[in-house]
Amino acid sequence: MAGSVADLAVGPDAERAYPTGGSAAPADAVVQAGSDGPARTASMPPVDLGGIHVPTPVILSPMAGVTNWPFRTLCEGYGPDGLYVAEMITARALVARNPKAFRLCRFAPGERVRSLQLYGVDPVIVEQAARMVVDGGMADHIDLNFGCPVPKVTRRGGGSALPWKTDLFAELLHRVVTVCKPAGIPVTAKIRVGIDHEHETYLDAGRIAEDEGCAAVTLHARTTAEYYGGHSDWSRIAELVGALDIPVFGNGDIWGADDAVEMVRRTGCAGVAIGRGCQGRPWLFTDIRNAFAGSDERVNPTLGQVAQVVLRHAAMLVEFYDGDERMAVHDLRKHIAWYLKGFPVGGSTRRQCMESESIDDVRRVLDSLDPDATLPATVVNAPRGRTRYARKVHLPYGWLDSRTTTHEQREALFGDDPMDAGY
Ligand SMILES: Cc1cc2nc3c(=O)[nH]c(=O)nc-3n(C[C@H](O)[C@H](O)[C@H](O)COP(=O)(O)O)c2cc1C
């Protein structure tokens, strides 16, 4: 079925989401509808996380270096009324009032729900960070990161390594929920399947999260060892749904709207979380809304329309970096690579984008592109972003020997809780 999604691009959602007036997607970025096959639908009723009503339970999954307010604003402008989560913020950096951490806590005035994700290993530090968020009225929802697989994080017992230590995991959740609950701020946990298939943690972690008062759990259905390689195992999502009473959000390998429908159909999850699939493609959220409404309309912009979105994204990033255009353009470079993915754009033009230092540089390159080019159907929903397995899982010494922490382990870990964790 063909049709126009112009109304979505300039409708009230977009108006509300854009912080500086105007809509998230300009009229000239209006996109054509295409189709990626007959629509299969699934039911995805609204979810309530504490006092937060989520009419369309679709989450923009937190992504370090990606889901700052400019990108969230673009996604929300195209999207259903979901949750658009900020990238992980290191609790220790927040407590130390690190300016970079504070920048990551900024929201656009139009964001409906202000969702922050905190990361930390020391329960006392994460509790302090949560206390700052609550007392400062800094967010409406806190997600906790137990999914990060990067060596810098797991070798200190953080991210996806942490749920293996059930005492530490429970204490951290308990402290944060105790701070947040009286303020009406729901806490959610984002987890992986485990460290590897010999050391799976997701069922225990889900039950602990539920017992400690988390409002929902998101499961990225891979282990730390699997990193971003292969395909996530959605059967684990179904198992977790069966094991818990709180909502489970499924995450992993949603590259197109039909994948989101399929995940809900196969697993019964309450909602879905989208990471790499929307990199350079914030309009995926429109596709998902259409798919769950039973429509097979899909957004398939021309390259000229994509260029308009890039410039809009650039303008918001300049605002995000307090007018520092160079920083904004450096941040934008990776997004441009994602925006152009699959379009017929030559290597030298792509290189020029990567070397851009100013918005004028970016505009010059975009002006040289064929505005009428479209994405071939075969690449529209192709995987994007990182896709490799871990070379090796790095853990603290003796980490797998038992499911609880020793006094010595805690002493060593907490002193080493990094300021600069990242993906
Ligand atoms: C560049 C990048 C940065 C990420 N940063 C975070 C993060 O800050 N916090 C988090 O919980 N997950 C992070 N993730 C994981 C994603 O949120 C998501 O769980 C993962 O990519 C799987 O979903 P997908 O298959 O839809 O991409 C990151 C992933 C990528 C690719």
The ligand as an SDF file (V2000), in Angstrom:
LIG
                    3D

 31 33  0  0  0  0  0  0  0  0999 V2000
   26.8270    2.4480   19.8510 C   0  0  0  0  0  0  0  0  0  0  0  0
   26.0450    1.7530   20.9290 C   0  0  0  0  0  0  0  0  0  0  0  0
   25.9790    2.3110   22.1850 C   0  0  0  0  0  0  0  0  0  0  0  0
   25.2360    1.6810   23.1920 C   0  0  0  0  0  0  0  0  0  0  0  0
   25.1390    2.2770   24.4110 N   0  0  0  0  0  0  0  0  0  0  0  0
   24.3410    1.7260   25.3570 C   0  0  0  0  0  0  0  0  0  0  0  0
   24.1170    2.3870   26.5930 C   0  0  0  0  0  0  0  0  0  0  0  0
   24.6190    3.4940   26.8500 O   0  0  0  0  0  0  0  0  0  0  0  0
   23.3330    1.7540   27.5090 N   0  0  0  0  0  0  0  0  0  0  0  0
   22.7410    0.5290   27.2520 C   0  0  0  0  0  0  0  0  0  0  0  0
   22.0400    0.0040   28.1040 O   0  0  0  0  0  0  0  0  0  0  0  0
   22.9220   -0.0880   26.0680 N   0  0  0  0  0  0  0  0  0  0  0  0
   23.6880    0.4840   25.1250 C   0  0  0  0  0  0  0  0  0  0  0  0
   23.8060   -0.1160   23.9150 N   0  0  0  0  0  0  0  0  0  0  0  0
   23.0440   -1.3490   23.6330 C   0  0  0  0  0  0  0  0  0  0  0  0
   21.7030   -1.0030   22.9780 C   0  0  0  0  0  0  0  0  0  0  0  0
   20.8980   -0.2310   23.8260 O   0  0  0  0  0  0  0  0  0  0  0  0
   20.9300   -2.2820   22.6090 C   0  0  0  0  0  0  0  0  0  0  0  0
   20.6860   -3.0050   23.7770 O   0  0  0  0  0  0  0  0  0  0  0  0
   21.7150   -3.1680   21.6610 C   0  0  0  0  0  0  0  0  0  0  0  0
   22.2630   -2.4110   20.6030 O   0  0  0  0  0  0  0  0  0  0  0  0
   20.8100   -4.2720   21.0850 C   0  0  0  0  0  0  0  0  0  0  0  0
   19.6990   -3.7360   20.4410 O   0  0  0  0  0  0  0  0  0  0  0  0
   19.6440   -3.5860   18.8350 P   0  0  0  0  0  0  0  0  0  0  0  0
   19.8570   -4.9540   18.2670 O   0  0  0  0  0  0  0  0  0  0  0  0
   18.2910   -3.0240   18.5510 O   0  0  0  0  0  0  0  0  0  0  0  0
   20.7710   -2.6890   18.4490 O   0  0  0  0  0  0  0  0  0  0  0  0
   24.5760    0.4630   22.9200 C   0  0  0  0  0  0  0  0  0  0  0  0
   24.6490   -0.0930   21.6460 C   0  0  0  0  0  0  0  0  0  0  0  0
   25.3850    0.5310   20.6620 C   0  0  0  0  0  0  0  0  0  0  0  0
   25.4350   -0.0960   19.2930 C   0  0  0  0  0  0  0  0  0  0  0  0
  1  2  1  0
  2  3  1  0
  2 30  2  0
  3  4  2  0
  4  5  1  0
  4 28  1  0
  5  6  2  0
  6  7  1  0
  6 13  1  0
  7  8  2  0
  7  9  1  0
  9 10  1  0
 10 11  2  0
 10 12  1  0
 12 13  2  0
 13 14  1  0
 14 15  1  0
 14 28  1  0
 15 16  1  0
 16 17  1  0
 16 18  1  0
 18 19  1  0
 18 20  1  0
 20 21  1  0
 20 22  1  0
 22 23  1  0
 23 24  1  0
 24 25  2  0
 24 26  1  0
 24 27  1  0
 28 29  2  0
 29 30  1  0
 30 31  1  0
M  END
$$$$
